[in-house]
């Protein structure tokens, strides 16, 4: 079974949220008609002409006479109605090419058009010295058909910019360097995920307030720049690129909550997770990582940890300092030693450590009320399988291809069980009672083992084999003569 992956939902930096609220309260559409400059009206009319208003969900008052611009849907003016400060349309079915006159709107503070449909390039933004928010994101399910194209604009000179978000478009080329001087020093969010960008990810220097960085789902290559100086960083995403080298150290980032870098070519995991009091999610699966998993003793709020499909060695971490852990996957590595104690972790829903070199026994599985998937298959574990009645929500249980002995544990009390794989061990005795009808044949196997060949229509149905015990044998030397490989 593939473990459940949590879709990430980064939290916006609180300072930006407060600023947007303040602007909403103070910069409202003017009640009385007032004349905005001709250049600002011309920009709005260009936008109206270029963006197919016939498809908009709401185009109230657009195209009205001079003096009504501040009443047009989505237009934000200052309190006196003298200037257009913003344009905001969320999921309004806006479609088309951004007008070139956008580059001339020096008073503009907000350009926010998330979840719409775009074509063509982003006009230069260098003259928009008051710009605070630029957001032009694409409807996710149409990113291959529509989307902004061409290069990313330089952010040089945009000292007031706090949010730049152009995810799910078709932008190409490299990220322009961030100038140390006259750069976007106030920037808090930089999101360019799900485009066609390439080249190296530049250093994030001169932007000490950065809280959210997402460069996922592109074709970036080379090493990631340092992150340790970004004390306000809460979210970092670099999934699904061609990045390589060591993962950047993150120890000491006091506000970091989520870190994603799966599906790349990174080759070294950081040596320490020290002083990460806010970290909840760390996902670096499907890389080429070597080294040992750092200790969890200074990540008290860690909930999700994915390092599966790498080349990590050493022991699994212990969970005594991470009582909030919900999903842990370290499958498909070269880990050794014993399984850690997990009994009593009330939130643990997934524990996967399959396909390693783990030895010893399976620890107690008591008091795990949220456990849904437990997979330690394809290791070198021995001893008896513990009772399973401490996992009432268990859906998937895999301990196959180990050296386990004793009897198969009872499953009749597990009413949510879908998969039960205990094959290729040294189990003896009868097959346990079963809840009829729930277990899936494609995820269930009792044999090979040395179980008693007692007929059971329920296990025939659950395993998809009749009789269910046809691959079991009473002769251990036949099963184990060739290790895990079937005897000739």
C-alpha positions as CSV (number, residue, x, y, z in Angstrom):
1,X,0.0,0.0,0.0
2,X,1.2,3.5,-0.8
3,X,0.9,5.7,2.3
4,X,-1.4,8.6,2.3
5,X,0.4,11.8,1.3
6,X,-0.8,15.0,2.9
7,X,-1.4,17.8,0.5
8,X,0.4,20.8,1.9
9,X,-1.4,23.9,2.8
10,X,1.1,26.6,3.8
11,X,-0.1,29.2,6.2
12,X,0.3,32.8,5.0
13,X,2.6,35.0,7.0
14,X,0.5,36.8,9.6
15,X,2.0,40.2,8.9
16,X,0.9,40.1,5.2
17,X,-2.6,38.9,6.3
18,X,-2.9,41.8,8.7
19,X,-1.8,44.2,6.0
20,X,-4.3,42.9,3.5
21,X,-7.1,43.3,6.1
22,X,-6.1,46.8,6.9
23,X,-6.1,47.7,3.2
24,X,-9.6,46.2,2.8
25,X,-10.9,48.4,5.6
26,X,-9.3,51.6,4.5
27,X,-9.1,51.4,0.7
28,X,-12.6,50.7,-0.4
29,X,-14.4,51.6,-3.6
30,X,-15.4,55.2,-3.5
31,X,-19.1,55.9,-3.0
32,X,-19.1,59.2,-4.9
33,X,-17.8,59.4,-8.4
34,X,-14.2,60.6,-8.6
35,X,-11.8,60.9,-11.5
36,X,-8.8,58.6,-11.4
37,X,-5.9,59.5,-13.8
38,X,-6.5,58.8,-17.4
39,X,-3.5,56.4,-17.5
40,X,-5.2,54.3,-14.7
41,X,-8.5,54.3,-16.5
42,X,-6.8,53.3,-19.7
43,X,-5.2,50.4,-18.0
44,X,-8.5,49.2,-16.7
45,X,-10.1,49.5,-20.1
46,X,-7.1,47.6,-21.6
47,X,-7.6,44.8,-19.0
48,X,-11.3,44.7,-19.8
49,X,-10.7,44.5,-23.6
50,X,-7.9,41.9,-23.3
51,X,-9.4,39.5,-20.7
52,X,-12.6,38.4,-22.4
53,X,-15.2,39.9,-20.0
54,X,-18.0,38.1,-21.7
55,X,-16.9,35.0,-19.7
56,X,-16.4,36.7,-16.3
57,X,-18.7,35.5,-13.5
58,X,-18.9,39.1,-12.3
59,X,-18.2,42.2,-14.3
60,X,-20.4,44.7,-12.4
61,X,-20.1,48.3,-13.6
62,X,-17.1,47.6,-15.8
63,X,-16.8,49.9,-18.8
64,X,-18.8,52.7,-17.1
65,X,-18.2,56.4,-17.7
66,X,-15.2,58.2,-16.3
67,X,-15.6,58.7,-12.5
68,X,-17.1,55.2,-11.9
69,X,-13.9,53.2,-12.0
70,X,-13.9,52.7,-8.3
71,X,-17.2,51.0,-8.5
72,X,-16.1,48.4,-11.0
73,X,-16.0,44.8,-9.6
74,X,-12.6,44.0,-8.2
75,X,-11.2,47.5,-8.5
76,X,-9.7,48.9,-5.2
77,X,-9.2,52.6,-4.9
78,X,-7.8,54.8,-2.2
79,X,-10.3,56.3,0.2
80,X,-10.7,59.5,-1.8
81,X,-11.1,57.7,-5.1
82,X,-8.1,59.5,-6.6
83,X,-6.1,56.4,-7.6
84,X,-6.5,52.7,-8.4
85,X,-4.6,50.8,-5.8
86,X,-5.5,47.3,-6.7
87,X,-7.3,44.8,-8.9
88,X,-8.5,41.6,-7.2
89,X,-10.6,38.9,-8.8
90,X,-10.5,35.4,-7.3
91,X,-11.7,32.6,-9.6
92,X,-13.7,35.0,-11.8
93,X,-13.1,33.1,-15.1
94,X,-10.8,35.9,-16.2
95,X,-9.1,34.8,-19.4
96,X,-6.5,36.4,-21.7
97,X,-3.2,38.2,-21.9
98,X,-2.1,40.7,-19.3
99,X,-2.1,44.2,-20.8
100,X,1.3,45.9,-21.4
101,X,0.0,49.0,-19.7
102,X,0.2,47.1,-16.4
103,X,3.9,48.1,-16.4
104,X,3.0,51.8,-16.0
105,X,0.8,51.5,-12.9
106,X,3.1,53.1,-10.4
107,X,0.3,53.5,-7.8
108,X,-0.7,49.9,-7.9
109,X,-0.3,47.9,-4.7
110,X,-2.4,44.8,-5.3
111,X,-2.6,42.8,-8.5
112,X,-4.3,39.6,-7.3
113,X,-6.0,37.2,-9.8
114,X,-5.7,33.7,-8.4
115,X,-7.4,30.7,-10.1
116,X,-8.1,32.2,-13.5
117,X,-6.9,31.6,-17.0
118,X,-3.9,33.4,-18.5
119,X,-1.9,33.5,-21.7
120,X,1.2,35.4,-22.8
121,X,4.0,37.0,-20.8
122,X,4.1,38.9,-17.6
123,X,4.8,42.5,-18.4
124,X,7.9,44.1,-16.8
125,X,7.2,45.1,-13.1
126,X,10.2,47.2,-12.3
127,X,8.2,50.5,-12.3
128,X,5.6,49.3,-9.9
129,X,7.5,50.6,-6.9
130,X,4.4,50.5,-4.6
131,X,3.4,46.9,-5.5
132,X,2.8,44.7,-2.5
133,X,1.0,41.7,-3.9
134,X,1.3,40.1,-7.4
135,X,-0.7,36.9,-7.8
136,X,-1.6,35.4,-11.1
137,X,-2.2,31.7,-10.7
138,X,-3.8,29.3,-13.0
139,X,-6.7,26.9,-12.5
140,X,-4.8,23.7,-11.6
141,X,-6.7,21.4,-14.1
142,X,-6.0,23.8,-17.0
143,X,-2.3,24.4,-16.5
144,X,-1.4,22.4,-19.6
145,X,-3.9,24.2,-21.8
146,X,-3.5,27.8,-20.5
147,X,-1.0,29.7,-18.5
148,X,1.4,32.6,-18.5
149,X,4.4,32.0,-20.7
150,X,7.8,33.5,-21.2
151,X,10.4,34.4,-18.5
152,X,9.8,35.4,-14.9
153,X,10.1,39.2,-14.4
154,X,12.9,40.7,-12.3
155,X,11.8,41.9,-8.9
156,X,14.6,44.5,-8.7
157,X,13.4,47.8,-7.3
158,X,10.2,46.3,-5.8
159,X,11.1,47.2,-2.2
160,X,7.5,47.0,-1.0
161,X,6.6,43.6,-2.6
162,X,5.5,41.0,0.0
163,X,3.9,38.3,-2.1
164,X,4.8,37.0,-5.6
165,X,2.8,34.0,-6.7
166,X,2.6,32.7,-10.2
167,X,2.2,28.9,-9.6
168,X,0.6,26.6,-12.2
169,X,1.5,28.4,-15.3
170,X,3.9,27.7,-18.2
171,X,6.7,30.1,-17.4
172,X,10.1,29.1,-18.7
173,X,13.8,30.0,-18.1
174,X,15.6,30.8,-14.9
175,X,14.7,32.7,-11.8
176,X,16.3,36.1,-12.1
177,X,18.8,36.8,-9.4
178,X,17.6,38.7,-6.4
179,X,19.7,41.8,-6.1
180,X,21.2,42.3,-2.6
181,X,20.7,46.1,-3.0
182,X,17.4,47.6,-4.3
183,X,15.8,44.2,-4.2
184,X,12.5,43.0,-2.8
185,X,13.6,43.4,0.8
186,X,10.1,43.1,2.2
187,X,9.3,39.9,0.3
188,X,7.5,37.3,2.4
189,X,6.1,34.8,-0.2
190,X,7.8,33.6,-3.3
191,X,5.8,30.9,-5.2
192,X,6.7,29.8,-8.7
193,X,5.7,26.1,-8.4
194,X,4.3,24.1,-11.3
195,X,5.9,25.9,-14.2
196,X,8.6,24.9,-16.7
197,X,11.4,26.8,-15.0
198,X,15.0,25.6,-15.1
199,X,18.5,26.4,-14.1
200,X,19.8,27.0,-10.5
201,X,17.7,28.3,-7.6
202,X,19.4,31.6,-6.8
203,X,20.4,32.6,-3.3
204,X,17.7,34.2,-1.2
205,X,19.9,37.0,0.0
206,X,18.6,40.5,0.9
207,X,15.1,39.1,1.8
208,X,15.2,38.5,5.5
209,X,11.4,38.4,5.9
210,X,10.9,35.4,3.5
211,X,8.4,33.1,5.1
212,X,7.2,31.0,2.2
213,X,9.3,29.6,-0.7
214,X,7.9,27.1,-3.2
215,X,9.8,26.2,-6.4
216,X,8.2,22.7,-6.7
217,X,7.3,20.9,-9.9
218,X,9.8,22.5,-12.3
219,X,13.1,21.5,-13.8
220,X,15.6,23.2,-11.5
221,X,19.0,21.6,-11.1
222,X,22.1,21.9,-9.0
223,X,22.2,22.5,-5.3
224,X,19.7,24.4,-3.2
225,X,21.0,27.7,-1.7
226,X,21.4,28.1,2.1
227,X,18.3,28.6,4.1
228,X,19.7,28.9,7.6
229,X,19.7,32.7,7.6
230,X,15.9,32.9,6.9
231,X,14.7,33.1,10.5
232,X,11.1,33.8,9.5
233,X,10.8,30.8,7.1
234,X,7.7,28.7,7.7
235,X,7.3,26.8,4.5
236,X,9.8,25.5,1.9
237,X,8.8,23.4,-1.1
238,X,11.1,22.0,-3.8
239,X,9.4,18.8,-4.8
240,X,9.8,17.2,-8.2
241,X,12.8,18.9,-9.7
242,X,16.3,17.7,-10.7
243,X,18.0,19.2,-7.7
244,X,21.1,17.5,-6.3
245,X,23.8,17.8,-3.7
246,X,23.2,17.8,0.0
247,X,19.9,19.0,1.5
248,X,20.3,22.4,3.1
249,X,20.7,22.4,6.9
250,X,17.6,23.7,8.6
251,X,18.6,23.3,12.2
252,X,17.8,26.5,14.2
253,X,15.0,27.8,12.0
254,X,12.5,28.6,14.8
255,X,9.4,29.1,12.7
256,X,9.9,26.4,10.0
257,X,6.7,24.3,9.9
258,X,6.8,22.4,6.5
259,X,9.8,21.3,4.4
260,X,9.3,19.4,1.1
261,X,12.0,18.2,-1.3
262,X,10.8,14.8,-2.5
263,X,11.4,13.4,-6.0
264,X,14.9,14.9,-6.6
265,X,18.4,13.7,-6.6
266,X,19.7,14.9,-3.3
267,X,22.4,12.8,-1.8
268,X,22.8,13.8,1.8
269,X,20.4,14.3,4.7
270,X,21.2,17.0,7.3
271,X,23.1,15.8,10.3
272,X,20.9,17.6,12.8
273,X,17.3,18.6,13.5
274,X,18.3,20.7,16.5
275,X,16.2,23.7,17.6
276,X,13.2,23.2,15.3
277,X,10.4,23.9,17.7
278,X,7.7,24.5,15.0
279,X,8.5,21.8,12.5
280,X,5.5,19.6,11.7
281,X,6.2,18.1,8.2
282,X,9.5,16.9,6.7
283,X,9.2,15.1,3.4
284,X,12.3,14.2,1.4
285,X,11.2,10.8,0.0
286,X,12.4,9.5,-3.4
287,X,15.9,10.9,-3.5
288,X,19.4,9.4,-3.3
289,X,20.0,10.3,0.3
290,X,22.7,8.7,2.4
291,X,23.6,9.1,6.0
292,X,21.6,8.6,9.2
293,X,18.3,9.9,10.2
294,X,18.9,12.7,12.8
295,X,17.4,12.4,16.2
296,X,13.9,13.7,16.9
297,X,14.7,15.0,20.4
298,X,14.3,18.7,19.4
299,X,11.3,18.6,17.0
300,X,8.5,18.3,19.5
301,X,5.7,19.0,17.1
302,X,6.8,16.7,14.2
303,X,3.8,15.0,12.7
304,X,4.8,13.8,9.3
305,X,8.2,12.4,8.3
306,X,8.8,10.8,4.9
307,X,12.3,9.5,3.9
308,X,11.2,6.5,2.0
309,X,13.0,5.4,-1.2
310,X,16.5,6.6,-0.4
311,X,19.8,4.9,0.7
312,X,19.8,5.9,4.4
313,X,21.7,3.7,6.9
314,X,21.9,3.4,10.7
315,X,19.0,3.0,13.1
316,X,15.5,4.3,13.1
317,X,14.8,7.3,15.4
318,X,12.9,7.0,18.6
319,X,9.6,8.8,19.1
320,X,9.6,9.7,22.8
321,X,10.0,13.4,22.1
322,X,7.5,13.4,19.2
323,X,4.1,12.5,20.7
324,X,2.2,14.2,17.9
325,X,3.6,11.9,15.1
326,X,0.9,10.8,12.7
327,X,2.7,9.5,9.5
328,X,6.2,7.9,9.4
329,X,7.7,6.2,6.4
330,X,11.3,5.1,6.1
331,X,10.7,2.2,3.7
332,X,13.1,1.2,1.0
333,X,16.4,2.2,2.6
334,X,19.3,0.3,4.2
335,X,18.3,0.9,7.8
336,X,19.3,-1.6,10.5
337,X,18.8,-2.2,14.2
338,X,15.5,-2.6,16.0
339,X,12.1,-1.1,15.5
340,X,11.4,1.8,17.9
341,X,8.7,1.7,20.5
342,X,5.5,3.2,19.2
343,X,2.8,2.0,21.7
344,X,0.8,4.8,23.1
345,X,1.3,7.3,20.2
346,X,-2.3,8.3,20.1
347,X,-2.1,10.1,16.8
348,X,0.0,7.7,14.8
349,X,-1.8,6.6,11.6
350,X,0.9,5.3,9.4
351,X,4.1,3.5,10.3
352,X,6.1,2.1,7.4
353,X,9.6,0.7,7.6
354,X,9.5,-2.0,4.9
355,X,12.4,-3.2,2.8
356,X,15.2,-2.5,5.2
357,X,17.6,-4.7,7.2
358,X,15.8,-4.4,10.5
359,X,16.3,-7.1,13.2
360,X,14.8,-7.9,16.6
361,X,11.1,-8.2,17.3
362,X,8.0,-6.2,16.6
363,X,7.4,-4.0,19.6
364,X,4.0,-3.7,21.4
365,X,1.2,-2.3,19.2
366,X,-1.0,-1.3,22.1
367,X,-2.8,2.0,22.5
368,X,-2.6,3.1,18.8
369,X,-6.2,4.2,18.3
370,X,-5.5,6.0,15.0
371,X,-3.2,3.4,13.3
372,X,-4.4,2.7,9.8
373,X,-1.4,1.2,8.1
374,X,1.5,-0.8,9.6
375,X,4.1,-2.1,7.2
376,X,7.4,-3.6,8.3
377,X,7.6,-6.3,5.6
378,X,10.8,-7.5,3.9
379,X,13.1,-7.2,6.9
380,X,14.8,-9.7,9.2
381,X,12.5,-9.4,12.1
382,X,11.9,-12.4,14.4
383,X,9.8,-13.4,17.4
384,X,6.1,-13.4,17.7
385,X,3.6,-10.9,16.2
386,X,2.1,-8.8,19.0
387,X,-1.7,-8.6,19.5
388,X,-3.5,-6.2,17.2
389,X,-6.5,-5.3,19.3
390,X,-4.9,-1.9,20.3
391,X,-5.4,-0.7,16.7
392,X,-9.2,-0.6,16.1
393,X,-8.9,1.5,12.9
394,X,-6.3,-0.8,11.3
395,X,-6.8,-1.1,7.6
396,X,-3.5,-2.5,6.3
397,X,-1.1,-4.8,8.2
398,X,2.0,-6.1,6.4
399,X,4.7,-8.1,8.2
400,X,5.4,-10.5,5.4
401,X,8.9,-11.7,4.4
402,X,10.5,-11.8,7.8
403,X,11.5,-14.5,10.3
404,X,8.5,-14.2,12.5
405,X,7.3,-17.2,14.6
406,X,4.3,-18.1,16.7
407,X,0.7,-17.9,15.6
408,X,-1.0,-15.4,13.3
409,X,-2.7,-12.7,15.4
410,X,-6.4,-12.4,15.8
411,X,-8.1,-10.1,13.3
412,X,-11.8,-10.8,13.9
413,X,-12.0,-7.7,16.0
414,X,-10.6,-5.5,13.2
415,X,-13.7,-4.4,11.4
416,X,-11.8,-1.9,9.2
417,X,-9.1,-4.3,8.0
418,X,-8.6,-4.4,4.2
419,X,-5.2,-6.0,3.8
420,X,-3.4,-8.6,5.9
421,X,-0.1,-10.0,4.7
422,X,1.9,-12.3,7.0
423,X,3.3,-14.7,4.4
424,X,6.9,-15.9,4.1
425,X,7.5,-16.2,7.8
426,X,7.6,-19.2,10.2
427,X,4.1,-19.0,11.6
428,X,2.4,-22.1,13.0
429,X,-1.1,-23.0,14.3
430,X,-4.5,-22.3,12.8
431,X,-5.5,-19.4,10.7
432,X,-7.2,-16.8,12.9
433,X,-10.9,-16.0,12.8
434,X,-11.8,-13.3,10.3
435,X,-14.4,-10.6,9.7
436,X,-16.1,-11.9,6.5
437,X,-16.3,-9.7,3.4
438,X,-14.0,-6.9,4.2
439,X,-10.4,-8.1,3.4
440,X,-9.2,-7.6,-0.2
441,X,-7.6,-10.6,-2.0
442,X,-5.0,-8.4,-3.7
443,X,-3.6,-7.3,-0.3
444,X,-3.9,-10.5,1.8
445,X,-1.7,-13.5,2.0
446,X,-1.2,-16.1,4.8
447,X,1.2,-18.5,3.0
448,X,3.9,-19.6,2.7
449,X,4.0,-20.4,6.4
450,X,3.4,-23.6,8.5
451,X,-0.2,-22.9,9.3
452,X,-2.7,-25.8,9.9
453,X,-4.4,-26.7,6.7
454,X,-8.0,-26.3,8.0
455,X,-10.7,-25.4,5.4
456,X,-12.2,-21.9,5.6
457,X,-14.4,-20.4,3.0
458,X,-13.9,-17.0,4.5
459,X,-10.1,-17.2,4.1
460,X,-10.5,-18.7,0.6
461,X,-12.4,-15.5,-0.3
462,X,-10.1,-13.2,1.6
463,X,-6.9,-14.6,-0.1
464,X,-8.4,-15.3,-3.5
465,X,-7.1,-18.8,-3.3
466,X,-8.9,-22.1,-2.9
467,X,-7.9,-23.6,-0.6
468,X,-6.3,-20.7,1.1
469,X,-3.5,-22.9,2.5
470,X,-2.3,-24.4,-0.8
471,X,1.1,-22.5,-0.5
472,X,1.6,-23.4,3.1
473,X,3.6,-26.5,4.2
474,X,4.4,-28.4,7.3
475,X,8.1,-28.8,6.3
476,X,10.1,-25.7,7.3
477,X,13.2,-27.0,5.6
478,X,11.4,-26.8,2.3
479,X,10.4,-23.2,2.8
480,X,13.7,-21.9,4.2
481,X,16.2,-24.0,2.3
482,X,16.7,-21.1,-0.1
483,X,16.2,-18.2,2.2
484,X,13.3,-16.1,1.0
485,X,13.3,-17.6,-2.5
486,X,10.8,-20.4,-3.2
487,X,12.3,-23.8,-3.2
488,X,12.8,-25.4,-6.6
